[in-house]
Amino acid sequence: MNRSLLAVFAVLIVTVAYSDAYSTMATKRPPFRKNASSKRRIT
């Protein structure tokens, strides 16, 4: 496999994952402290 192609796929996956997490975060709209604790739990 081409290394550049692999890099492109990695960037795409990361972008999609981040955008998905951001959209869900914006939809739920929890208080900042609650959001931070939930983020810590997920990670």
mmCIF entry with sequence, helices, sheets and N, C-alpha, C, O atoms, coordinates in Angstrom:
data_MODEL
# 
_entry.id   MODEL 
# 
_entity.id                         1 
_entity.type                       polymer 
_entity.pdbx_number_of_molecules   1 
# 
_entity_poly.entity_id                      1 
_entity_poly.type                           'polypeptide(L)' 
_entity_poly.nstd_linkage                   no 
_entity_poly.nstd_monomer                   no 
_entity_poly.pdbx_seq_one_letter_code       MNRSLLAVFAVLIVTVAYSDAYSTMATKRPPFRKNASSKRRIT 
_entity_poly.pdbx_seq_one_letter_code_can   MNRSLLAVFAVLIVTVAYSDAYSTMATKRPPFRKNASSKRRIT 
_entity_poly.pdbx_strand_id                 A 
# 
loop_
_entity_poly_seq.entity_id 
_entity_poly_seq.num 
_entity_poly_seq.mon_id 
_entity_poly_seq.hetero 
1 1  MET n 
1 2  ASN n 
1 3  ARG n 
1 4  SER n 
1 5  LEU n 
1 6  LEU n 
1 7  ALA n 
1 8  VAL n 
1 9  PHE n 
1 10 ALA n 
1 11 VAL n 
1 12 LEU n 
1 13 ILE n 
1 14 VAL n 
1 15 THR n 
1 16 VAL n 
1 17 ALA n 
1 18 TYR n 
1 19 SER n 
1 20 ASP n 
1 21 ALA n 
1 22 TYR n 
1 23 SER n 
1 24 THR n 
1 25 MET n 
1 26 ALA n 
1 27 THR n 
1 28 LYS n 
1 29 ARG n 
1 30 PRO n 
1 31 PRO n 
1 32 PHE n 
1 33 ARG n 
1 34 LYS n 
1 35 ASN n 
1 36 ALA n 
1 37 SER n 
1 38 SER n 
1 39 LYS n 
1 40 ARG n 
1 41 ARG n 
1 42 ILE n 
1 43 THR n 
# 
_struct_asym.id          A 
_struct_asym.entity_id   1 
# 
loop_
_struct_conf.conf_type_id 
_struct_conf.id 
_struct_conf.pdbx_PDB_helix_id 
_struct_conf.beg_label_comp_id 
_struct_conf.beg_label_asym_id 
_struct_conf.beg_label_seq_id 
_struct_conf.pdbx_beg_PDB_ins_code 
_struct_conf.end_label_comp_id 
_struct_conf.end_label_asym_id 
_struct_conf.end_label_seq_id 
_struct_conf.pdbx_end_PDB_ins_code 
_struct_conf.beg_auth_comp_id 
_struct_conf.beg_auth_asym_id 
_struct_conf.beg_auth_seq_id 
_struct_conf.end_auth_comp_id 
_struct_conf.end_auth_asym_id 
_struct_conf.end_auth_seq_id 
_struct_conf.pdbx_PDB_helix_class 
_struct_conf.details 
_struct_conf.pdbx_PDB_helix_length 
HELX_P HELX_P1 AA1 ARG A 3  ? LYS A 28 ? ARG A 3  LYS A 28 1 ? 26 
HELX_P HELX_P2 AA2 PHE A 32 ? ILE A 42 ? PHE A 32 ILE A 42 1 ? 11 
# 
_struct_conf_type.id          HELX_P 
_struct_conf_type.criteria    ? 
_struct_conf_type.reference   ? 
# 
loop_
_atom_site.group_PDB 
_atom_site.id 
_atom_site.type_symbol 
_atom_site.label_atom_id 
_atom_site.label_alt_id 
_atom_site.label_comp_id 
_atom_site.label_asym_id 
_atom_site.label_entity_id 
_atom_site.label_seq_id 
_atom_site.pdbx_PDB_ins_code 
_atom_site.Cartn_x 
_atom_site.Cartn_y 
_atom_site.Cartn_z 
_atom_site.occupancy 
_atom_site.B_iso_or_equiv 
_atom_site.pdbx_formal_charge 
_atom_site.auth_seq_id 
_atom_site.auth_comp_id 
_atom_site.auth_asym_id 
_atom_site.auth_atom_id 
_atom_site.pdbx_PDB_model_num 
ATOM 1   N N  . MET A 1 1  ? 0.844   -1.207 0.000  1.00 0.00 ? 1  MET A N  1 
ATOM 2   C CA . MET A 1 1  ? 0.000   0.000  0.000  1.00 0.00 ? 1  MET A CA 1 
ATOM 3   C C  . MET A 1 1  ? 0.880   1.259  0.000  1.00 0.00 ? 1  MET A C  1 
ATOM 4   O O  . MET A 1 1  ? 1.966   1.278  0.580  1.00 0.00 ? 1  MET A O  1 
ATOM 5   N N  . ASN A 1 2  ? 0.387   2.292  -0.657 1.00 0.00 ? 2  ASN A N  1 
ATOM 6   C CA . ASN A 1 2  ? 1.135   3.550  -0.681 1.00 0.00 ? 2  ASN A CA 1 
ATOM 7   C C  . ASN A 1 2  ? 1.072   4.216  0.687  1.00 0.00 ? 2  ASN A C  1 
ATOM 8   O O  . ASN A 1 2  ? 0.018   4.246  1.322  1.00 0.00 ? 2  ASN A O  1 
ATOM 9   N N  . ARG A 1 3  ? 2.196   4.744  1.133  1.00 0.00 ? 3  ARG A N  1 
ATOM 10  C CA . ARG A 1 3  ? 2.219   5.386  2.442  1.00 0.00 ? 3  ARG A CA 1 
ATOM 11  C C  . ARG A 1 3  ? 1.357   6.647  2.418  1.00 0.00 ? 3  ARG A C  1 
ATOM 12  O O  . ARG A 1 3  ? 0.684   6.959  3.401  1.00 0.00 ? 3  ARG A O  1 
ATOM 13  N N  . SER A 1 4  ? 1.375   7.365  1.306  1.00 0.00 ? 4  SER A N  1 
ATOM 14  C CA . SER A 1 4  ? 0.572   8.597  1.203  1.00 0.00 ? 4  SER A CA 1 
ATOM 15  C C  . SER A 1 4  ? -0.917  8.249  1.258  1.00 0.00 ? 4  SER A C  1 
ATOM 16  O O  . SER A 1 4  ? -1.701  8.951  1.897  1.00 0.00 ? 4  SER A O  1 
ATOM 17  N N  . LEU A 1 5  ? -1.297  7.168  0.590  1.00 0.00 ? 5  LEU A N  1 
ATOM 18  C CA . LEU A 1 5  ? -2.699  6.746  0.594  1.00 0.00 ? 5  LEU A CA 1 
ATOM 19  C C  . LEU A 1 5  ? -3.123  6.392  2.017  1.00 0.00 ? 5  LEU A C  1 
ATOM 20  O O  . LEU A 1 5  ? -4.219  6.749  2.450  1.00 0.00 ? 5  LEU A O  1 
ATOM 21  N N  . LEU A 1 6  ? -2.259  5.695  2.736  1.00 0.00 ? 6  LEU A N  1 
ATOM 22  C CA . LEU A 1 6  ? -2.557  5.317  4.113  1.00 0.00 ? 6  LEU A CA 1 
ATOM 23  C C  . LEU A 1 6  ? -2.731  6.566  4.976  1.00 0.00 ? 6  LEU A C  1 
ATOM 24  O O  . LEU A 1 6  ? -3.623  6.628  5.823  1.00 0.00 ? 6  LEU A O  1 
ATOM 25  N N  . ALA A 1 7  ? -1.870  7.558  4.752  1.00 0.00 ? 7  ALA A N  1 
ATOM 26  C CA . ALA A 1 7  ? -1.953  8.805  5.522  1.00 0.00 ? 7  ALA A CA 1 
ATOM 27  C C  . ALA A 1 7  ? -3.281  9.508  5.249  1.00 0.00 ? 7  ALA A C  1 
ATOM 28  O O  . ALA A 1 7  ? -3.922  10.025 6.164  1.00 0.00 ? 7  ALA A O  1 
ATOM 29  N N  . VAL A 1 8  ? -3.684  9.519  3.983  1.00 0.00 ? 8  VAL A N  1 
ATOM 30  C CA . VAL A 1 8  ? -4.951  10.167 3.616  1.00 0.00 ? 8  VAL A CA 1 
ATOM 31  C C  . VAL A 1 8  ? -6.116  9.476  4.318  1.00 0.00 ? 8  VAL A C  1 
ATOM 32  O O  . VAL A 1 8  ? -7.026  10.128 4.829  1.00 0.00 ? 8  VAL A O  1 
ATOM 33  N N  . PHE A 1 9  ? -6.072  8.144  4.332  1.00 0.00 ? 9  PHE A N  1 
ATOM 34  C CA . PHE A 1 9  ? -7.153  7.394  4.994  1.00 0.00 ? 9  PHE A CA 1 
ATOM 35  C C  . PHE A 1 9  ? -7.182  7.697  6.487  1.00 0.00 ? 9  PHE A C  1 
ATOM 36  O O  . PHE A 1 9  ? -8.253  7.874  7.067  1.00 0.00 ? 9  PHE A O  1 
ATOM 37  N N  . ALA A 1 10 ? -6.005  7.758  7.112  1.00 0.00 ? 10 ALA A N  1 
ATOM 38  C CA . ALA A 1 10 ? -5.929  8.039  8.544  1.00 0.00 ? 10 ALA A CA 1 
ATOM 39  C C  . ALA A 1 10 ? -6.522  9.414  8.853  1.00 0.00 ? 10 ALA A C  1 
ATOM 40  O O  . ALA A 1 10 ? -7.299  9.569  9.795  1.00 0.00 ? 10 ALA A O  1 
ATOM 41  N N  . VAL A 1 11 ? -6.145  10.407 8.047  1.00 0.00 ? 11 VAL A N  1 
ATOM 42  C CA . VAL A 1 11 ? -6.664  11.765 8.266  1.00 0.00 ? 11 VAL A CA 1 
ATOM 43  C C  . VAL A 1 11 ? -8.178  11.780 8.098  1.00 0.00 ? 11 VAL A C  1 
ATOM 44  O O  . VAL A 1 11 ? -8.887  12.435 8.863  1.00 0.00 ? 11 VAL A O  1 
ATOM 45  N N  . LEU A 1 12 ? -8.665  11.062 7.103  1.00 0.00 ? 12 LEU A N  1 
ATOM 46  C CA . LEU A 1 12 ? -10.109 11.026 6.845  1.00 0.00 ? 12 LEU A CA 1 
ATOM 47  C C  . LEU A 1 12 ? -10.850 10.426 8.038  1.00 0.00 ? 12 LEU A C  1 
ATOM 48  O O  . LEU A 1 12 ? -11.858 10.967 8.492  1.00 0.00 ? 12 LEU A O  1 
ATOM 49  N N  . ILE A 1 13 ? -10.334 9.297  8.541  1.00 0.00 ? 13 ILE A N  1 
ATOM 50  C CA . ILE A 1 13 ? -10.979 8.608  9.664  1.00 0.00 ? 13 ILE A CA 1 
ATOM 51  C C  . ILE A 1 13 ? -10.993 9.511  10.898 1.00 0.00 ? 13 ILE A C  1 
ATOM 52  O O  . ILE A 1 13 ? -12.008 9.633  11.582 1.00 0.00 ? 13 ILE A O  1 
ATOM 53  N N  . VAL A 1 14 ? -9.842  10.143 11.169 1.00 0.00 ? 14 VAL A N  1 
ATOM 54  C CA . VAL A 1 14 ? -9.748  11.019 12.341 1.00 0.00 ? 14 VAL A CA 1 
ATOM 55  C C  . VAL A 1 14 ? -10.718 12.192 12.208 1.00 0.00 ? 14 VAL A C  1 
ATOM 56  O O  . VAL A 1 14 ? -11.383 12.570 13.172 1.00 0.00 ? 14 VAL A O  1 
ATOM 57  N N  . THR A 1 15 ? -10.790 12.758 11.016 1.00 0.00 ? 15 THR A N  1 
ATOM 58  C CA . THR A 1 15 ? -11.686 13.903 10.798 1.00 0.00 ? 15 THR A CA 1 
ATOM 59  C C  . THR A 1 15 ? -13.137 13.501 11.025 1.00 0.00 ? 15 THR A C  1 
ATOM 60  O O  . THR A 1 15 ? -13.890 14.214 11.688 1.00 0.00 ? 15 THR A O  1 
ATOM 61  N N  . VAL A 1 16 ? -13.525 12.357 10.471 1.00 0.00 ? 16 VAL A N  1 
ATOM 62  C CA . VAL A 1 16 ? -14.906 11.889 10.626 1.00 0.00 ? 16 VAL A CA 1 
ATOM 63  C C  . VAL A 1 16 ? -15.211 11.618 12.097 1.00 0.00 ? 16 VAL A C  1 
ATOM 64  O O  . VAL A 1 16 ? -16.275 11.987 12.594 1.00 0.00 ? 16 VAL A O  1 
ATOM 65  N N  . ALA A 1 17 ? -14.275 10.975 12.788 1.00 0.00 ? 17 ALA A N  1 
ATOM 66  C CA . ALA A 1 17 ? -14.489 10.657 14.203 1.00 0.00 ? 17 ALA A CA 1 
ATOM 67  C C  . ALA A 1 17 ? -14.645 11.936 15.019 1.00 0.00 ? 17 ALA A C  1 
ATOM 68  O O  . ALA A 1 17 ? -15.537 12.037 15.861 1.00 0.00 ? 17 ALA A O  1 
ATOM 69  N N  . TYR A 1 18 ? -13.769 12.917 14.763 1.00 0.00 ? 18 TYR A N  1 
ATOM 70  C CA . TYR A 1 18 ? -13.834 14.174 15.521 1.00 0.00 ? 18 TYR A CA 1 
ATOM 71  C C  . TYR A 1 18 ? -15.128 14.925 15.230 1.00 0.00 ? 18 TYR A C  1 
ATOM 72  O O  . TYR A 1 18 ? -15.769 15.439 16.145 1.00 0.00 ? 18 TYR A O  1 
ATOM 73  N N  . SER A 1 19 ? -15.510 14.989 13.960 1.00 0.00 ? 19 SER A N  1 
ATOM 74  C CA . SER A 1 19 ? -16.729 15.707 13.597 1.00 0.00 ? 19 SER A CA 1 
ATOM 75  C C  . SER A 1 19 ? -17.945 15.012 14.223 1.00 0.00 ? 19 SER A C  1 
ATOM 76  O O  . SER A 1 19 ? -18.879 15.682 14.664 1.00 0.00 ? 19 SER A O  1 
ATOM 77  N N  . ASP A 1 20 ? -17.938 13.681 14.263 1.00 0.00 ? 20 ASP A N  1 
ATOM 78  C CA . ASP A 1 20 ? -19.051 12.936 14.849 1.00 0.00 ? 20 ASP A CA 1 
ATOM 79  C C  . ASP A 1 20 ? -19.158 13.245 16.342 1.00 0.00 ? 20 ASP A C  1 
ATOM 80  O O  . ASP A 1 20 ? -20.244 13.506 16.860 1.00 0.00 ? 20 ASP A O  1 
ATOM 81  N N  . ALA A 1 21 ? -18.010 13.210 17.024 1.00 0.00 ? 21 ALA A N  1 
ATOM 82  C CA . ALA A 1 21 ? -18.014 13.503 18.458 1.00 0.00 ? 21 ALA A CA 1 
ATOM 83  C C  . ALA A 1 21 ? -18.477 14.934 18.699 1.00 0.00 ? 21 ALA A C  1 
ATOM 84  O O  . ALA A 1 21 ? -19.227 15.199 19.639 1.00 0.00 ? 21 ALA A O  1 
ATOM 85  N N  . TYR A 1 22 ? -18.030 15.859 17.848 1.00 0.00 ? 22 TYR A N  1 
ATOM 86  C CA . TYR A 1 22 ? -18.403 17.268 18.007 1.00 0.00 ? 22 TYR A CA 1 
ATOM 87  C C  . TYR A 1 22 ? -19.905 17.456 17.811 1.00 0.00 ? 22 TYR A C  1 
ATOM 88  O O  . TYR A 1 22 ? -20.546 18.193 18.560 1.00 0.00 ? 22 TYR A O  1 
ATOM 89  N N  . SER A 1 23 ? -20.469 16.781 16.791 1.00 0.00 ? 23 SER A N  1 
ATOM 90  C CA . SER A 1 23 ? -21.899 16.930 16.505 1.00 0.00 ? 23 SER A CA 1 
ATOM 91  C C  . SER A 1 23 ? -22.734 16.367 17.652 1.00 0.00 ? 23 SER A C  1 
ATOM 92  O O  . SER A 1 23 ? -23.736 16.967 18.042 1.00 0.00 ? 23 SER A O  1 
ATOM 93  N N  . THR A 1 24 ? -22.327 15.214 18.196 1.00 0.00 ? 24 THR A N  1 
ATOM 94  C CA . THR A 1 24 ? -23.086 14.621 19.303 1.00 0.00 ? 24 THR A CA 1 
ATOM 95  C C  . THR A 1 24 ? -22.989 15.527 20.529 1.00 0.00 ? 24 THR A C  1 
ATOM 96  O O  . THR A 1 24 ? -23.965 15.698 21.259 1.00 0.00 ? 24 THR A O  1 
ATOM 97  N N  . MET A 1 25 ? -21.804 16.107 20.752 1.00 0.00 ? 25 MET A N  1 
ATOM 98  C CA . MET A 1 25 ? -21.603 16.996 21.891 1.00 0.00 ? 25 MET A CA 1 
ATOM 99  C C  . MET A 1 25 ? -22.522 18.219 21.746 1.00 0.00 ? 25 MET A C  1 
ATOM 100 O O  . MET A 1 25 ? -23.136 18.659 22.719 1.00 0.00 ? 25 MET A O  1 
ATOM 101 N N  . ALA A 1 26 ? -22.611 18.758 20.533 1.00 0.00 ? 26 ALA A N  1 
ATOM 102 C CA . ALA A 1 26 ? -23.428 19.949 20.307 1.00 0.00 ? 26 ALA A CA 1 
ATOM 103 C C  . ALA A 1 26 ? -24.916 19.603 20.461 1.00 0.00 ? 26 ALA A C  1 
ATOM 104 O O  . ALA A 1 26 ? -25.707 20.426 20.922 1.00 0.00 ? 26 ALA A O  1 
ATOM 105 N N  . THR A 1 27 ? -25.287 18.371 20.066 1.00 0.00 ? 27 THR A N  1 
ATOM 106 C CA . THR A 1 27 ? -26.694 17.975 20.154 1.00 0.00 ? 27 THR A CA 1 
ATOM 107 C C  . THR A 1 27 ? -27.126 17.796 21.609 1.00 0.00 ? 27 THR A C  1 
ATOM 108 O O  . THR A 1 27 ? -28.203 18.242 22.003 1.00 0.00 ? 27 THR A O  1 
ATOM 109 N N  . LYS A 1 28 ? -26.273 17.134 22.410 1.00 0.00 ? 28 LYS A N  1 
ATOM 110 C CA . LYS A 1 28 ? -26.624 16.878 23.813 1.00 0.00 ? 28 LYS A CA 1 
ATOM 111 C C  . LYS A 1 28 ? -26.609 18.179 24.609 1.00 0.00 ? 28 LYS A C  1 
ATOM 112 O O  . LYS A 1 28 ? -27.485 18.403 25.444 1.00 0.00 ? 28 LYS A O  1 
ATOM 113 N N  . ARG A 1 29 ? -25.624 19.037 24.358 1.00 0.00 ? 29 ARG A N  1 
ATOM 114 C CA . ARG A 1 29 ? -25.481 20.329 25.040 1.00 0.00 ? 29 ARG A CA 1 
ATOM 115 C C  . ARG A 1 29 ? -25.500 20.177 26.554 1.00 0.00 ? 29 ARG A C  1 
ATOM 116 O O  . ARG A 1 29 ? -26.342 20.782 27.218 1.00 0.00 ? 29 ARG A O  1 
ATOM 117 N N  . PRO A 1 30 ? -24.592 19.385 27.116 1.00 0.00 ? 30 PRO A N  1 
ATOM 118 C CA . PRO A 1 30 ? -24.548 19.250 28.574 1.00 0.00 ? 30 PRO A CA 1 
ATOM 119 C C  . PRO A 1 30 ? -23.736 20.388 29.197 1.00 0.00 ? 30 PRO A C  1 
ATOM 120 O O  . PRO A 1 30 ? -22.998 21.074 28.490 1.00 0.00 ? 30 PRO A O  1 
ATOM 121 N N  . PRO A 1 31 ? -23.862 20.598 30.503 1.00 0.00 ? 31 PRO A N  1 
ATOM 122 C CA . PRO A 1 31 ? -23.016 21.599 31.171 1.00 0.00 ? 31 PRO A CA 1 
ATOM 123 C C  . PRO A 1 31 ? -21.538 21.273 30.959 1.00 0.00 ? 31 PRO A C  1 
ATOM 124 O O  . PRO A 1 31 ? -21.165 20.116 30.764 1.00 0.00 ? 31 PRO A O  1 
ATOM 125 N N  . PHE A 1 32 ? -20.717 22.302 31.000 1.00 0.00 ? 32 PHE A N  1 
ATOM 126 C CA . PHE A 1 32 ? -19.292 22.117 30.676 1.00 0.00 ? 32 PHE A CA 1 
ATOM 127 C C  . PHE A 1 32 ? -18.640 21.085 31.598 1.00 0.00 ? 32 PHE A C  1 
ATOM 128 O O  . PHE A 1 32 ? -17.896 20.221 31.134 1.00 0.00 ? 32 PHE A O  1 
ATOM 129 N N  . ARG A 1 33 ? -18.916 21.173 32.895 1.00 0.00 ? 33 ARG A N  1 
ATOM 130 C CA . ARG A 1 33 ? -18.281 20.234 33.839 1.00 0.00 ? 33 ARG A CA 1 
ATOM 131 C C  . ARG A 1 33 ? -18.712 18.801 33.543 1.00 0.00 ? 33 ARG A C  1 
ATOM 132 O O  . ARG A 1 33 ? -17.892 17.883 33.539 1.00 0.00 ? 33 ARG A O  1 
ATOM 133 N N  . LYS A 1 34 ? -20.002 18.623 33.298 1.00 0.00 ? 34 LYS A N  1 
ATOM 134 C CA . LYS A 1 34 ? -20.502 17.273 32.991 1.00 0.00 ? 34 LYS A CA 1 
ATOM 135 C C  . LYS A 1 34 ? -19.840 16.748 31.723 1.00 0.00 ? 34 LYS A C  1 
ATOM 136 O O  . LYS A 1 34 ? -19.462 15.579 31.642 1.00 0.00 ? 34 LYS A O  1 
ATOM 137 N N  . ASN A 1 35 ? -19.704 17.633 30.731 1.00 0.00 ? 35 ASN A N  1 
ATOM 138 C CA . ASN A 1 35 ? -19.109 17.248 29.455 1.00 0.00 ? 35 ASN A CA 1 
ATOM 139 C C  . ASN A 1 35 ? -17.666 16.798 29.668 1.00 0.00 ? 35 ASN A C  1 
ATOM 140 O O  . ASN A 1 35 ? -17.235 15.800 29.090 1.00 0.00 ? 35 ASN A O  1 
ATOM 141 N N  . ALA A 1 36 ? -16.922 17.525 30.490 1.00 0.00 ? 36 ALA A N  1 
ATOM 142 C CA . ALA A 1 36 ? -15.519 17.179 30.733 1.00 0.00 ? 36 ALA A CA 1 
ATOM 143 C C  . ALA A 1 36 ? -15.420 15.813 31.410 1.00 0.00 ? 36 ALA A C  1 
ATOM 144 O O  . ALA A 1 36 ? -14.557 15.007 31.064 1.00 0.00 ? 36 ALA A O  1 
ATOM 145 N N  . SER A 1 37 ? -16.307 15.554 32.380 1.00 0.00 ? 37 SER A N  1 
ATOM 146 C CA . SER A 1 37 ? -16.249 14.270 33.093 1.00 0.00 ? 37 SER A CA 1 
ATOM 147 C C  . SER A 1 37 ? -16.590 13.130 32.139 1.00 0.00 ? 37 SER A C  1 
ATOM 148 O O  . SER A 1 37 ? -15.952 12.077 32.174 1.00 0.00 ? 37 SER A O  1 
ATOM 149 N N  . SER A 1 38 ? -17.592 13.337 31.290 1.00 0.00 ? 38 SER A N  1 
ATOM 150 C CA . SER A 1 38 ? -17.979 12.278 30.353 1.00 0.00 ? 38 SER A CA 1 
ATOM 151 C C  . SER A 1 38 ? -16.848 12.032 29.364 1.00 0.00 ? 38 SER A C  1 
ATOM 152 O O  . SER A 1 38 ? -16.590 10.891 28.979 1.00 0.00 ? 38 SER A O  1 
ATOM 153 N N  . LYS A 1 39 ? -16.170 13.112 28.950 1.00 0.00 ? 39 LYS A N  1 
ATOM 154 C CA . LYS A 1 39 ? -15.061 12.966 28.005 1.00 0.00 ? 39 LYS A CA 1 
ATOM 155 C C  . LYS A 1 39 ? -13.946 12.143 28.646 1.00 0.00 ? 39 LYS A C  1 
ATOM 156 O O  . LYS A 1 39 ? -13.328 11.302 27.994 1.00 0.00 ? 39 LYS A O  1 
ATOM 157 N N  . ARG A 1 40 ? -13.695 12.398 29.940 1.00 0.00 ? 40 ARG A N  1 
ATOM 158 C CA . ARG A 1 40 ? -12.638 11.666 30.635 1.00 0.00 ? 40 ARG A CA 1 
ATOM 159 C C  . ARG A 1 40 ? -13.004 10.185 30.704 1.00 0.00 ? 40 ARG A C  1 
ATOM 160 O O  . ARG A 1 40 ? -12.140 9.320  30.557 1.00 0.00 ? 40 ARG A O  1 
ATOM 161 N N  . ARG A 1 41 ? -14.290 9.895  30.930 1.00 0.00 ? 41 ARG A N  1 
ATOM 162 C CA . ARG A 1 41 ? -14.740 8.508  31.034 1.00 0.00 ? 41 ARG A CA 1 
ATOM 163 C C  . ARG A 1 41 ? -14.529 7.781  29.696 1.00 0.00 ? 41 ARG A C  1 
ATOM 164 O O  . ARG A 1 41 ? -14.094 6.629  29.667 1.00 0.00 ? 41 ARG A O  1 
ATOM 165 N N  . ILE A 1 42 ? -14.844 8.468  28.595 1.00 0.00 ? 42 ILE A N  1 
ATOM 166 C CA . ILE A 1 42 ? -14.727 7.839  27.268 1.00 0.00 ? 42 ILE A CA 1 
ATOM 167 C C  . ILE A 1 42 ? -13.265 7.541  26.957 1.00 0.00 ? 42 ILE A C  1 
ATOM 168 O O  . ILE A 1 42 ? -12.949 6.481  26.416 1.00 0.00 ? 42 ILE A O  1 
ATOM 169 N N  . THR A 1 43 ? -12.375 8.467  27.294 1.00 0.00 ? 43 THR A N  1 
ATOM 170 C CA . THR A 1 43 ? -10.964 8.308  26.931 1.00 0.00 ? 43 THR A CA 1 
ATOM 171 C C  . THR A 1 43 ? -10.212 7.296  27.754 1.00 0.00 ? 43 THR A C  1 
ATOM 172 O O  . THR A 1 43 ? -9.020  7.083  27.534 1.00 0.00 ? 43 THR A O  1 
# 
